[in-house]
Amino acid sequence: MDLDWKRNLSNTDRMIRTAIGIMLLALVLTKFITGAWAVVAVIFALSQFVEAYFAY
């Protein structure tokens, strides 16, 4: 099996993912989201940053 690792995100997609990550982290830091949902939000925000950085 051959995996094709071509980039599939445009610059617009990368900016949107970065904005989503920043907004989620801001909501957690301002304590708008707390508890277990804050952990989920941080994990999701970090995944958005990683996807935006690698563009895959």
C-alpha positions as CSV (number, residue, x, y, z in Angstrom):
1,M,0.0,0.0,0.0
2,D,1.4,3.4,-1.0
3,L,0.3,6.4,1.0
4,D,0.0,9.7,-0.9
5,W,1.1,12.6,1.4
6,K,0.3,15.5,-0.8
7,R,-0.6,18.8,0.9
8,N,-4.4,19.2,0.9
9,L,-4.8,22.5,2.7
10,S,-4.8,25.9,1.1
11,N,-3.6,29.0,2.9
12,T,-7.2,30.0,3.6
13,D,-7.8,26.6,5.3
14,R,-4.6,27.1,7.4
15,M,-5.6,30.6,8.5
16,I,-9.1,29.3,9.5
17,R,-7.6,26.4,11.5
18,T,-5.2,28.8,13.2
19,A,-8.0,31.2,14.1
20,I,-10.1,28.3,15.5
21,G,-7.2,27.2,17.7
22,I,-6.6,30.8,18.9
23,M,-10.3,31.3,19.7
24,L,-10.5,28.0,21.7
25,L,-7.4,28.8,23.7
26,A,-8.7,32.3,24.4
27,L,-12.0,30.8,25.7
28,V,-10.1,28.5,28.0
29,L,-7.7,31.2,29.2
30,T,-10.6,33.6,30.0
31,K,-12.3,30.7,31.9
32,F,-15.3,30.9,29.6
33,I,-14.8,27.1,29.1
34,T,-13.8,25.2,32.3
35,G,-13.5,21.7,33.5
36,A,-13.3,18.7,31.3
37,W,-14.5,20.8,28.3
38,A,-11.5,23.0,28.7
39,V,-9.2,19.9,28.3
40,V,-11.1,18.9,25.2
41,A,-10.9,22.4,23.8
42,V,-7.1,22.6,24.4
43,I,-6.6,19.2,22.7
44,F,-8.7,20.3,19.8
45,A,-6.9,23.7,19.5
46,L,-3.5,22.0,19.5
47,S,-4.7,19.6,16.8
48,Q,-5.8,22.5,14.7
49,F,-2.4,24.1,15.1
50,V,-0.6,20.9,14.1
51,E,-2.8,20.5,11.1
52,A,-2.3,24.1,10.0
53,Y,1.5,23.8,10.5
54,F,1.9,20.6,8.5
55,A,-1.0,21.3,6.0
56,Y,-1.9,17.7,5.7
